[in-house]
């Protein structure tokens, strides 16, 4: 046995024993691959091995956060036959070095793809090539299959603008404001970006079929938000310093008149805007410092939610001319907004459009007190106090054109019936005010950036959702370790042909039969995740079941249990409103006119062009007569397919019901192979060699002594021994497929008069229906 890496051949122990396992039981969930796709081994800490693995980052046991694309590529071979290709990483190098050994982990390519995607959100992947100006022209261009790609309008199916009601204003029927329209990404585009991010490729006739190319992911969020880069130009940052004077006795001048005479006041105190000495950041010139800095005003240029952060350092000095004998004075001030006596020196106010919007009373706690016995008319005495600090944050919704000012409010304390006034100098320094655009909605004419319009779902979870919904099976390409083969279970096995292992069968070993009827549930429950959109909610309340769900009864009296097949997607239900077809993607309580955002829900739908009169208002009311409908049907009026498990009970007027549901098209055959009378799992032993394993294709039907099987599991294949390998197989009635055909055919056993062609291997991608006895031609 040899382990060969990109940096050379690894030295192995003489008794190195590597057994391989292969299984189809988890091909619909890439994140649940087990030891058949990873293997931990120990090799000697030799000079050669040290050189090969030097510089590799050490990973933890499950490689969370480890970028497997930076690991060494490798392959395991025996007698010149490659048994497995993948990557190798180092585990716990430092500890094992003391024992003169290195612990490695070999990861087959499929597992590596999942590890690369683990923890990666879809909205962090690069969809920037589809960024475009949000305007009516690009909306209409998407109807005809034209997208802006890298800034150039061209034929491309990356996004489309379907007609959807996210909770729009219905005052004018059949009218949408442009900001009520959202782009939906085609599923194929998302799949491509995910695999590109992982540095891998895939092969899939299904992903290239007309069926799949008509599917989009609907973002259920009700707004398209600015990205960080789009918000940044609206951030401002200013700093300043000030001196404030408050005069106690009007007929006494304790210090030379300050340069800011307009602020000089008597017992009533003072209120004035805050002067700004320096603008640090103001890209869009939102601050106006004229005619004086003390009247600085910010005019909002972009509607959105803003955060205002005010920070300051301040201290005060008090000058006393004592009018009474033996008096004890504390620095007491009135709370400007509550008129309650307390240790408060000043208040900061935010003025929105000239009116106080919010304020904070900044408490100042003096540490000096005065006990005096001096006579009236003696010199003034100054009492400084230490610096104190203030940070204040306010969030405020602002509309373009509105104004913001900040002002400071000082008010000395006057005790009723006594002449106790404070003459003060109040100093602020190292002050700063920042304004941040926290959240803003993309408006017509802005650039629409898809990074803020992709659901926050993990990329590996999204891939598994697609695999589970369409019952897709994924295996490593036996001829390209960086490639993944993905096809529906209905035609997955048609691609591999069959292999005859009759001559390798070990008849001396006991053959074990496990009849599936002993373990089958009474029914399979096919379920979508819950959703609160108004049409789905009304259907569920009326019918006491989910709109897209389906229960499949199993013909057995052995069990009363149920088994649920659930997908992460939420169902979609199209409605007809004023002769237009579109879904209602908002929440609404009975009898309420309040339309609320659905939140983050995963929905997919078919898109199709429809005819109907409606309007789009982008500042000008535009009359249109065609639109893109997004629904659970490939054609809402005359459907062939539906994205429901069971027959959809739609309210639409249709010339025919949708025949091919998700259950019939993708799940029924899988279920029938397990539930047919006499279905069983067979365990037997076969003499396999490295040539059989190197050419192994889990899609192939296995033929042994007149019986056809599907491979479920190959356990503990060891090329260093002559022992037979244990196989777990699903026995099937007969070969139902033409393995020599270039077409991918699904023949439904229950509906025997129908043959379904999902796609062809000849480059054409058509969906056709033929009769059973007619040869299927290439379309």
C-alpha positions, -999 to +999 in steps of 0.1 A: +000+000+000+013+035-009+003+070+002+015+095-023+012+133-018+020+163-039+053+166-021+063+129-023+056+094-011+049+090+026+069+064+045+045+039+061+049+012+087+055-022+073+023-036+089+002-006+076-033-019+071-059+004+055-094-009+050-119+010+029-156+014+032-181+026+007-218+034+011-247+049-007-268+053+025-258+089+030-253+102-005-282+126+000-265+144+029-230+155+023-225+166+059-231+131+073-204+113+055-186+090+079-154+069+080-157+059+044-147+094+035-121+101+063-094+080+078-069+088+106-036+070+103-002+072+121+031+073+102+067+073+115+083+107+123+112+102+098+133+128+080+114+123+048+079+125+064+090+156+083+100+173+051+067+164+034+045+177+062+066+206+074+047+239+074+012+223+074-011+239+098-023+217+126-060+209+125-083+199+153-102+166+153-132+177+132-112+204+113-137+232+121-124+263+104-096+244+086-093+254+050-088+220+034-079+236+001-045+245+017-038+208+025-017+184+005-034+164-023-028+127-021-039+093-033-038+059-019-028+031-042-020-006-043-002-024-071-004+007-092-042+010-088-055+042-072-080+032-045-089+067-032-079+103-040-082+132-016-062+154+007-041+148+038-038+170+069-018+169+101-035+162+135-018+172+168+017+174+154+035+187+185+023+160+209+029+131+186+064+143+177+075+133+212+065+097+203+083+099+170+051+096+151+028+119+130-009+115+131-026+123+097-061+124+084-069+114+049-101+130+036-118+119+004-127+148-019-164+149-013-159+153+024-133+180+017-159+200-002-182+199+028-154+209+052-146+239+030-182+250+031-187+244+068-196+276+086-197+296+054-228+317+049-243+321+014-243+359+019-205+359+023-199+343-011-191+364-041-222+372-062-208+407-071-207+400-109-245+403-108-246+437-091-266+462-111-285+495-111-319+491-095-341+505-122-371+496-143-350+489-174-330+462-157-362+447-142-378+444-177-345+431-192-346+402-167-380+392-182-362+384-215-332+366-199-308+395-199-288+403-168-261+428-160-229+407-156-198+424-145-213+457-156-224+446-190-260+437-201-260+403-217-280+371-221-276+354-187-299+337-162-285+348-129-315+368-115-350+377-124-376+401-110-409+381-104-441+398-094-446+392-057-466+410-030-443+415+000-469+437+017-472+465-007-497+493-006-529+482-024-545+516-026-542+514-064-549+478-076-523+462-097-497+488-090-462+482-076-437+508-066-403+499-080-390+494-045-417+467-040-399+445-066-371+421-055-347+401-076-347+363-071-315+343-079-317+312-100-308+281-081-283+271-107-264+304-102-262+297-064-250+262-069-223+274-093-211+301-069-209+276-040-188+251-059-166+279-073-160+291-037-151+256-027-127+252-056-146+222-069-167+213-099-198+191-104-214+171-132-252+170-132-277+166-161-304+175-136-288+209-128-287+215-166-323+204-172-350+229-182-368+219-149-340+231-127-330+260-148-365+274-142-362+275-104-353+305-083-346+311-046-371+337-033-357+361-007-386+367+017-371+398+033-392+429+025-363+453+018-330+454-001-305+469+023-273+489+017-240+472+021-213+485+045-195+500+015-227+518+004-233+532+039-198+544+046-200+577+025-228+589+047-207+586+079-195+619+095-170+626+122-163+660+138-144+672+169-144+704+189-136+721+222-155+749+240-155+772+270-189+781+285-195+809+311-224+813+334-228+846+353-243+846+388-247+883+399-257+905+370-240+936+385-207+919+391-180+911+365-159+883+381-135+878+352-128+896+319-157+892+295-151+861+274-152+863+236-185+845+236-206+873+250-239+861+234-237+831+258-233+854+288-265+852+308-279+856+342-298+833+365-319+819+336-288+800+324-280+795+287-288+773+257-267+773+225-257+751+196-224+733+200-196+748+179-176+724+157-139+733+151-129+705+127-146+682+102-127+650+101-150+630+078-179+642+057-176+628+022-211+640+011-208+675+027-238+670+049-226+695+076-231+732+070-208+753+092-220+786+079-227+813+089-210+803+121-197+770+134-220+775+165-250+770+142-236+739+125-264+718+110-265+684+093-288+679+064-296+642+058-289+631+022-301+594+025-332+581+042-324+555+068-317+547+104-288+568+118-267+564+149-254+595+166-225+590+190-216+620+212-185+619+235-168+646+256-144+653+284-154+682+306-146+701+338-157+733+356-143+761+376-165+780+400-159+817+411-176+828+443-183+862+457-200+853+490-229+875+501-235+858+534-213+849+564-205+814+575-222+798+545-215+763+532-219+760+494-221+729+473-221+732+435-258+725+431-275+728+397-311+723+384-319+694+361-328+713+329-355+689+317-370+679+351-365+710+373-352+687+401-323+699+422-292+677+418-256+675+409-260+683+372-240+708+352-252+705+317-275+688+292-269+677+256-299+680+232-304+666+197-327+688+176-345+672+147-358+698+123-354+724+150-373+706+177-357+687+206-358+650+198-338+636+227-315+647+255-292+635+282-285+653+315-248+650+322-242+646+359-212+665+372-202+656+408-179+683+423-154+673+449-147+707+464-168+725+490-164+759+506-166+769+543-160+806+545-162+835+570-151+862+547-167+896+544-187+908+515-165+924+488-134+903+494-116+889+463-131+861+441-119+826+447-117+799+420-124+762+428-115+738+399-129+702+397-115+672+380-123+661+344-153+639+339-165+619+308-197+614+288-206+591+259-241+591+245-255+571+217-289+577+200-305+559+170-329+579+150-349+573+117-343+602+093-357+611+059-335+628+032-338+666+037-343+665+075-319+684+097-300+676+129-284+700+154-268+695+188-270+721+216-257+723+251-279+736+279-265+751+311-286+763+341-272+774+375-291+768+408-309+796+426-323+787+460-356+805+466-353+836+489-315+836+489-288+852+467-268+821+460-255+822+425-226+805+409-203+821+384-187+793+364-164+785+336-173+752+319-147+736+297-151+707+272-122+692+254-113+663+231-150+661+221-163+641+192-195+636+174-200+608+149-231+600+127-234+566+111-259+554+086-268+521+103-294+508+078-308+521+045-330+506+018-318+505-018-337+530-038-343+534-076-310+544-092-288+529-065-266+499-071-282+466-059-255+446-042-264+409-038-243+404-008-270+421+013-298+402-005-287+366+001-303+345+029-281+340+060-280+302+056-249+280+057-237+269+023-235+233+032-270+234+047-283+250+016-267+222-006-283+195+016-317+212+014-315+210-024-303+174-023-331+164+001-359+182-017-352+166-051-338+134-036-305+140-053-276+116-048-240+128-049-209+107-053-172+114-061-164+112-098-142+081-102-122+099-130-119+133-114-113+136-076-122+174-077-156+167-093-189+156-078-216+138-097-251+148-086-283+133-100-318+125-088-324+091-073-349+084-101-321+083-127-290+081-105-285+044-111-292+047-149-258+064-154-236+037-141-246+007-162-242-027-145-213-050-134-214-088-133-198-101-101-212-136-103-177-151-107-165-134-075-194-145-053-182-166-022-209-193-021-193-208+010-203-179+032-238-177+046-261-153+027-283-132+050-317-118+040-334-090+059-369-084+046-376-046+047-413-052+056-401-060+091-388-025+096-410-003+074-432+024+088-469+024+082-466+056+062-441+081+050-449+118+058-434+143+033-433+177+049-422+213+042-411+236+071-437+259+085-444+293+071-468+321+081-474+337+047-511+346+045-521+322+017-504+292+033-518+300+067-554+303+054-551+269+036-537+252+067-564+266+090-592+256+065-578+221+057-560+212+089-529+202+070-500+217+051-506+229+016-476+211+000-475+180+023-482+144+014-488+111+033-478+080+015-494+048+029-472+017+031-489-016+023-479-034+055-497-045+087-465-050+107-459-014+119-480+015+130-450+040+131-446+069+108-414+082+092-411+119+082-392+132+052-388+169+059-371+196+039-359+230+051-379+248+024-412+265+032-440+260+007-451+285-019-487+291-030-496+314-059-528+334-058-549+352-084-554+389-076-572+411-102-564+388-130-527+386-121-509+356-107-485+361-078-477+349-042-485+369-011-453+368+010-463+386+041-480+377+075-514+391+083-537+383+112-574+377+105-593+409+101-562+430+102-548+453+075-513+451+090-489+433+066-458+421+083-425+408+070-421+370+068-385+371+080-359+347+068-377+319+051-364+296+024-387+294-006-381+283-042-404+286-072-407+281-109-406+313-130-427+317-161-438+346-183-474+356-180-497+382-197-516+408-177-520+445-172-503+462-142-482+493-134-448+500-120-441+534-104-405+544-104-414+581-101-433+578-133-463+554-136-454+528-163-480+506-179-469+470-186-487+440-201-463+411-193-446+399-161-427+370-145-448+348-123-431+329-095-452+299-083-452+263-073-462+254-109-440+254-140-471+269-157-499+281-133-526+277-159-516+244-175-491+229-151-471+197-157-449+200-125-455+213-090-432+220-061-455+202-037-452+167-024-488+159-029-514+169-055-518+207-050-553+219-041-550+252-058-577+279-062-564+287-097-584+279-128-562+253-145-568+233-177-551+203-162-538+193-128-500+191-121-491+155-126-454+155-116-452+164-079-420+162-060-431+129-046-440+113-080-409+127-097-382+123-072-393+102-041-418+076-052-393+052-069-370+052-038-400+044-016-413+017-040-380-002-040-382-005-003-419-011+001-426-036-028-436-071-017-405-092-010-381-063-009-350-072+011-315-063+020-290-091+013-256-095+029-231-116+011-193-119+004-175-112-028-138-115-037-130-079-048-096-066-058-080-033-062-091-031-099-127-035-088-124-007-062-105+016-085-133+013-111-161+013-084-191+033-094-219+033-068-244+040-094-240+006-110-264-022-107-246-054-095-256-087-112-249-119-093-262-153-105-293-140-121-303-114-095-299-076-097-289-055-067-281-020-057-250-014-036-258-002-001-225-007+015-190-023+009-173-029+043-136-033+051-121-039+017-085-047+023-062-052-007-035-067+015-055-098+022-071-125+001-103-125+022-136-117+005-153-084+012-187-081+029-214-064+008-248-051+018-271-050-012-307-041-020-323-067-042-344-054-071-369-072-093-352-067-126-333-041-146-359-015-155-335+008-174-318+008-207-282+013-196-270+018-232-293+047-239-279+082-239-311+094-223-318+096-186-352+078-182-375+075-152-403+049-156-428+051-128-438+016-117-473+027-106-480+048-136-466+024-161-479+041-192-456+071-187-420+076-193-402+107-180-371+122-196-354+147-174-326+155-197-303+140-223-265+135-225-265+149-260-265+186-250-303+192-253-322+200-222-359+193-229-387+180-207-409+156-226-436+130-220-439+099-241-461+068-242-446+036-228-444+018-261-429+046-282-392+049-284-380+081-267-363+102-293-338+130-288-354+164-287 
